[in-house]
Each structure stands twice: as C-alpha cells, then as structure tokens.
Amino acid sequence: MTMSQYRPVAAAAALTTLLLTGCDADTGASTETTDAESPGAETLAATPDTGAATTAEAAGAVPEGVAAQYAVLNEEVEAEGGRTTSGDWEVAYIVEPAEPWFETTGGEPTRREPAAGETHHLEIIPIEAATGRIVPEVPIRLEVLDEDGTVVDEKELMFFHAEFFHYAHNFSVPEAGDYTLRASLQAPQFPHHGEHAHELTLLEPATVTFDNVRLEPAA
C-alpha cells in the first residue's frame, strides 16, 4: 500500500526538536534572522529577564519524556526494523535478541528471564497514521514464516512499558535466515469521541507483512 507523504514517527521527532530548540510559536516561523533584523548585543543585554514562560512553554511544548519516546522509537526502527502503512494504521517493527521483562505476580514485580530456545524479542508498534500516536489496547498476533511460508513461531503480543510503549514477545527461530513477519492487528475496543461515526478512525483490523527480515539466532 502506498506510504503516507510523511512518516508520523519521524515527523513527531522533528516537531519535538523544533519545539525544544526554539521555534517561534506565534507564527510557526524559525527564529533565525538576518544581521539587519537581529537585535544588537547591547539590546539583548538590556532586556530584563522576567522569568515568564515562553509562548511555546505556556501553550504546552512537547514534554521531555514524550519527545524522548519518539526519538528512541524512530532511531530503533531505522536501525533494527522497518515500517509500512495500511488504512488508518502505520505499523513499525523492531528485531532484538531475546530479552527479560518484569511480570506482576501476586502484586509484586517478578523478573522473567528468556526461556530456553527463545532467540529474538520481536516488537510491533501500531501507530495512528494521521497523528503519529502509538495506539493502546490493540490485540496483535505476530507470525514468523520461513522462506517456504511455514510458520515457525507465532505469539499473541503483550503491551510493554519501556523507553517507548510497544507490543512484543520472545520468539524461537530455529536457524539463521530470511523470514517474513506477519502482524495481524485487531481494532481496539475503546470508545471514541466525535460528532459523526464516519469521522472515526482505527475501526478496521489490518494485517501487514514485512518480507526478507534477517533473523540470526545468537550463538
């Protein structure tokens, strides 16, 4: 399916950078000026520091944690994964070695180490294509298919709290090779605000595939 004209994750990271490095929030124009327009050093020195919040800060500049989440997400997708679009969805994936995580058992967090045979931690990030927001409460099933189209492992993904929110699980890949990842996303069942039903998004499920994904189990 044709990609959107912009990448929401990358766009969010770029927007964050602009907000945090000093865009003019009133006009949307860069604060860079020519020498003729720039106030002299004497003028800047004479300007009192009132301590008042800038317009961007008062209007709600991107919080540091949100900016960091999308920056790290974008870096990892570019380095270790990829992305595609389908309908209202943008879907990204990341491939990492099998990882531990904490599970809550009896009200207490318990560290769960990778089980024997688990080789990869495969992550899927469902994103609202129109806004770049990571979507919660999405049931996702991920299948790993070999070159013959045989499913070598499949899991229902779990929602993880980490540097960025994502869905993932540890998978077992029998041998190094090029695989296909097939992610089936169900429409989340949360309520929607809106004036008209035809304006709502994320109502339809989606299935996306990522071909020729190199998976090499650790020695």
Disulfide bonds with the S-S distance in Angstrom:
none
